[in-house]
Amino acid sequence: MKKVMVFGSLNMDLTIECDTIPQAGETLEGRGFFTNPGGKGGNQAVAAAKLGAHTYMIARVGKDLFGRQMRESLEGYGVDCTYVSESQHKSTGVAIITRCQGDNRILLSPGANHEIKGQDVDAILKKLGEPGDVFMTQYECSAAAVAESLVSAKRYGLFTLFNPAPAKVISPETYRAVDLLVVNQTECEFLTGIYPEEKESCQRALSRFSAMGAGNAIITLGSRGSISRVGEEIVEISSYSVPNVDTTAAGDAYIGALASALVKGEKMEDCMRYATKAAALTITKQGAQISIPYQNEIDIYFKEESL
C-alpha cells in the first residue's frame, strides 16, 4: 500500500479572536482563546490521515508539554509518529494566531522545527520510502533541509509535493525535484512576479513554474477555487459556498487531501475537486487539525448538498 510521508513543522497554535487588529502600542480585548495542535506539516499530515492515507510524520518537537500533546494529537488522528524526534535544546514550535472578521494573522516561533537536517530526512526516506509513495513538505522547517529532502525523495523515486509556504526563493535544483508545486496567490506572485487573478495570468504563472523546472503546479485562488494544467488542458475547479468561520487550516487541508487522493491513484482533476471539498468543510469550524474533516463528513455533507 502506497503511503504519504510528511516532513514539516509541528507548532502549538495559540489562538484568539478580535474585532479589529491592534495597532502599535494598542491593547484590545479579545475572546475565544484556545490552544490547538497545528503547524503546516502537522496539519497536512492530519488531513492526509483523516482522509484515509497511511501517513508518516517526519518532525521534531521540544522536550515539553506542547511536544507531548502534539505527538498524542497526531497519533489520535492516525498519523504514524515513529519519526517524530525530541530536541534536547529547543522548545516545541509555537504559532500565535489572531482571528479577525473571518481572516487571520500568524506569528511563528519555529523552535525545534529548524533542527532537522536534510541528511536526517534522507536517512528516513532511504529506509521508509518506496517508489510511488508521496513525499510532502513545506517551508516552515529549515529551507536547506527542505531543499535537500526534496532532492533525496526524487532520487528514491517518490512523488514529491511541495508547498513553499511561507514563500522563500526556490533554487533551480529544487524546482527540478518537484513533481507538484502547490501555491496560493501571494506565494505565486513572490515566486513568479505574476499575481494570478484571471485565467490568462494564471496560465502565464503556470507556464513560468514549468519553465523553472517544476513537473506541474496548482494555484489555489481562495474563494475562487484552484487551477492547474493537465497535459495541454487548463483545469479549473470552483470553490464551494460554506459558512466562513476560520480559514487557518484551509490551505493545509487542501494539500493533505490532495496527497491522500494522489496516493490512491486518482486523476489530477478529481484530486483537486476532492481537496476543494476538504478545504471548504475545514473553514466551517474553528481551529487547525480539529477542523479538518474525515472522509465520511465529506461524503455526507456533499451528498446532502446535491439533493
C-alpha positions in Angstrom: 0.0 0.0 0.0 1.4 3.4 -1.0 1.9 5.9 1.7 2.3 9.6 2.4 5.4 10.9 4.2 5.3 14.5 5.5 8.5 16.4 6.5 7.3 19.5 8.2 6.6 21.7 11.1 4.7 21.0 14.3 3.5 24.1 16.2 1.1 24.6 19.1 -1.3 27.2 17.9 -2.4 29.8 20.5 -5.5 31.5 19.0 -7.6 34.5 20.0 -10.4 36.4 18.2 -10.8 40.1 18.0 -13.0 42.7 16.1 -10.0 44.7 14.9 -6.2 44.2 14.7 -4.4 46.1 17.4 -2.2 49.0 16.3 1.3 49.6 17.6 1.2 50.1 21.3 -2.5 49.3 21.5 -4.2 46.8 23.7 -7.6 45.4 22.8 -9.9 43.0 24.4 -10.2 39.6 22.7 -12.3 36.5 23.1 -12.5 32.8 22.3 -8.9 31.9 23.3 -7.9 28.3 22.8 -4.8 26.2 22.1 -4.8 23.7 19.3 -2.0 21.5 17.7 -1.0 22.9 14.3 1.9 23.7 12.1 1.7 23.2 8.3 3.4 19.9 8.4 1.2 18.5 11.2 -2.0 19.9 9.6 -1.2 18.4 6.2 -0.3 15.0 7.8 -3.6 15.0 9.8 -5.6 15.9 6.7 -4.0 13.0 4.7 -4.5 10.6 7.6 -8.1 11.6 8.3 -8.9 11.1 4.7 -7.6 7.5 4.6 -3.9 7.7 3.6 -1.3 5.7 5.5 0.7 8.7 6.8 4.1 9.2 8.4 5.3 12.4 10.1 8.9 13.4 10.0 9.4 16.2 12.5 10.9 17.4 15.8 9.4 18.8 19.0 10.7 20.0 22.2 11.0 18.1 25.5 8.0 19.9 26.9 4.2 19.7 27.4 3.4 21.1 23.9 5.6 18.4 22.4 3.9 15.6 24.2 0.5 17.0 23.3 1.5 17.3 19.7 2.5 13.7 19.4 -0.6 12.4 21.2 -2.8 14.5 18.9 -1.2 13.3 15.7 -1.4 9.7 16.9 -5.0 10.2 17.8 -5.8 11.1 14.2 -3.9 8.1 12.9 -0.6 9.6 11.9 2.4 7.4 12.5 4.9 9.3 14.7 7.8 6.9 14.7 10.0 9.6 13.1 8.9 12.5 15.3 12.0 13.1 17.4 12.6 15.1 20.6 15.0 18.0 20.8 17.3 18.3 23.8 17.9 22.0 23.3 14.9 23.7 21.6 11.2 24.1 22.7 8.3 23.0 20.5 7.3 25.5 17.8 4.5 27.9 18.6 2.2 29.9 16.4 0.3 33.0 17.7 -2.9 33.4 15.6 -5.2 36.4 15.7 -8.6 35.8 14.1 -10.3 38.9 12.9 -13.5 39.0 10.8 -13.0 35.6 9.2 -9.3 36.3 8.4 -6.2 35.6 10.4 -2.7 36.9 11.2 0.0 34.5 12.3 3.4 34.8 14.1 5.7 31.8 14.2 8.4 30.8 16.7 10.0 27.7 14.9 11.8 26.2 17.9 12.7 22.6 17.3 11.3 22.6 13.8 14.6 24.0 12.4 16.8 21.4 14.0 16.2 18.6 11.5 18.8 18.5 8.7 18.5 17.2 5.2 20.7 14.2 6.0 18.3 13.2 8.8 15.4 13.2 6.4 17.4 11.4 3.7 18.2 8.5 6.2 14.5 8.1 7.0 13.4 8.2 3.3 16.1 5.7 2.4 14.7 3.3 5.0 11.0 4.0 4.6 10.3 5.2 1.1 9.2 3.2 -1.9 8.6 4.3 -5.5 5.2 5.7 -5.9 4.9 7.0 -2.3 4.0 10.7 -1.9 6.6 12.9 -0.1 5.3 16.2 1.0 7.0 19.2 2.6 6.7 23.0 3.2 8.9 25.9 4.2 8.3 26.1 8.0 11.4 23.9 8.6 15.0 24.8 7.6 15.0 25.9 4.0 18.2 24.0 3.3 16.8 20.8 4.8 13.6 21.1 2.8 15.6 21.5 -0.5 17.8 18.6 0.3 14.9 16.4 1.3 13.1 17.0 -2.0 16.2 16.0 -3.9 16.5 12.9 -1.8 12.9 12.0 -2.3 13.1 12.4 -6.0 16.2 10.2 -6.1 14.4 7.4 -4.3 11.5 7.5 -6.8 8.9 9.2 -4.6 6.3 11.6 -5.9 7.2 15.0 -4.5 4.6 17.5 -3.5 6.0 20.9 -2.3 4.0 23.7 -0.7 6.6 26.6 -0.4 4.9 28.4 2.4 5.9 30.8 3.9 7.3 31.9 0.5 11.0 31.7 0.0 13.3 31.6 -3.0 13.4 28.1 -4.7 16.7 27.0 -6.3 16.7 25.6 -9.9 17.9 22.2 -8.4 14.9 22.2 -6.0 12.4 23.1 -8.8 13.7 20.1 -10.8 13.0 17.8 -7.8 9.3 18.9 -7.5 6.6 16.8 -9.2 3.8 19.0 -8.0 4.1 22.6 -6.6 1.0 24.0 -4.7 0.9 27.7 -4.1 -1.6 30.4 -3.2 -1.9 33.7 -5.0 0.6 35.5 -2.7 3.2 32.7 -3.0 2.7 32.6 -6.7 3.4 36.3 -7.1 6.5 36.1 -4.9 8.0 33.2 -6.9 7.0 34.3 -10.5 6.3 38.0 -10.3 2.8 37.3 -11.6 -0.3 37.8 -9.4 -2.7 35.1 -10.6 -6.2 36.5 -10.9 -8.0 35.8 -14.1 -7.4 32.8 -16.3 -4.7 34.4 -18.5 -2.5 35.5 -15.7 -2.9 32.0 -14.1 -1.8 30.4 -17.3 1.3 32.6 -17.5 2.2 31.7 -13.9 1.8 28.0 -14.6 4.0 28.3 -17.6 6.6 30.1 -15.6 6.7 27.3 -13.0 7.1 24.8 -15.8 9.9 26.8 -17.3 11.7 26.9 -13.9 11.6 23.1 -13.8 8.6 22.0 -11.7 6.8 19.0 -13.0 3.4 20.6 -12.5 1.7 23.3 -10.3 -1.6 24.1 -8.7 -2.5 27.6 -7.8 -5.2 28.0 -5.1 -7.4 31.1 -5.6 -9.1 31.3 -2.2 -12.9 31.6 -2.6 -12.5 31.2 -6.4 -11.2 27.6 -6.2 -7.9 26.4 -7.9 -6.3 26.0 -11.3 -3.7 23.7 -12.9 -2.6 22.3 -16.2 -3.1 18.7 -17.1 -1.3 17.9 -20.3 -2.3 20.8 -22.6 -5.6 21.4 -20.9 -6.2 24.0 -18.2 -8.2 22.6 -15.3 -10.3 25.0 -13.2 -12.1 23.8 -10.0 -14.7 26.1 -8.5 -14.9 26.5 -4.7 -18.0 25.7 -2.6 -20.1 28.2 -0.7 -20.0 27.4 3.0 -20.1 29.4 6.2 -16.7 31.0 6.8 -15.7 30.6 10.5 -11.9 30.2 10.5 -9.6 29.9 7.4 -6.5 28.9 9.5 -6.1 25.3 8.1 -8.0 25.6 4.8 -4.8 25.5 2.7 -3.3 22.7 4.6 -6.5 20.7 4.4 -6.5 21.2 0.6 -2.9 19.9 0.3 -3.3 17.0 2.7 -6.5 15.9 0.9 -4.7 16.3 -2.4 -1.9 13.9 -1.2 -4.4 11.4 0.1 -6.2 11.3 -3.3 -2.9 11.2 -5.3 -1.6 8.2 -3.3 -4.8 6.4 -4.2 -4.1 6.9 -7.9 -6.9 9.4 -8.6 -6.8 11.7 -11.7 -5.5 15.2 -11.0 -8.8 16.9 -11.7 -10.6 14.6 -9.3 -7.8 15.1 -6.7 -8.3 18.9 -7.0 -12.1 18.6 -6.6 -11.7 16.4 -3.6 -9.2 18.7 -2.0 -11.5 21.7 -2.6 -14.3 19.8 -0.7 -12.0 19.1 2.2 -10.9 22.8 2.4 -14.4 24.0 2.2 -15.6 21.9 5.2 -12.4 22.9 7.2 -13.3 26.6 7.2 -16.7 25.9 8.8 -15.1 25.1 12.1 -12.6 26.9 14.4 -9.0 25.6 14.9 -6.5 23.8 12.7 -6.3 20.0 12.9 -9.6 19.6 14.7 -11.4 21.4 11.9 -10.2 19.1 9.1 -12.9 16.7 8.1 -12.9 12.9 7.9 -13.9 11.1 4.7 -17.4 10.3 6.0 -18.1 14.0 6.8 -17.2 15.0 3.2 -19.4 12.2 1.8 -22.4 13.2 4.0 -22.1 16.9 3.5 -21.8 16.9 -0.3 -24.3 14.2 -0.7 -26.8 16.4 1.2 -25.7 19.5 -0.8 -26.5 17.7 -4.1 -30.1 16.7 -3.0 
